[in-house]
Amino acid sequence: YILVFWGLFGTILGSLPWYYLGKLVNEKRISNFLDKKGKYLGISSNDLIKSKKWFEKYGVSLVFWGRLVPGIRTLISVPAGIELMPLRKFLIWTTFGSLIWVALLTYAGYLFGENYLIIETYLDQIKFVVKPILILIFLYFLLKLLLRLIKKNRF
């Protein structure tokens, strides 16, 4: 139990700088930036408002489930900060998601003992699934951005 406690404690502490980084680059700053330079990126303040509504709808789920996905675990804190998710709510859902992850890894370490490298091999395999999904999501939004730019230039 002590390992789970300290692992969870470290995970929560590690998420806070990322959350505050997102909070530093808050919605108002991003909105002002988009009003001035957004046309060069193909993103408007309205797009930001839409993303805020999306995060408000799924934010808790994103923070919770994001803690269980290697590669996203740390970075999920940034949009939570940007969207000004209340710190208490952020910490609660970060704790729940992280507790599952830390407990599973601790139990796996106990179960496999000296053979922990086997787990590392399986965890490394996850990236072969997660990374392509993230790349496809990125390409989707890039394509959407390009189509919007093309559409704006035609009319």
Buried (B, 14 or more C-beta within 10 A) or exposed (E): EEBBEEBBEEBBEBBBEBBEEBBEEEBEEBBEBBEEEBEEEBBBBEBBEEBBEEBEEEBBEBBBBBBEBEEBBBEBBBBBBBBBBEBEEBBBBBBEBBBBBBBEBBEBBEEEEEEBEEBEEEEEEEEEEEEEEBEEEEEEEEEEBEEBBEEEEEE
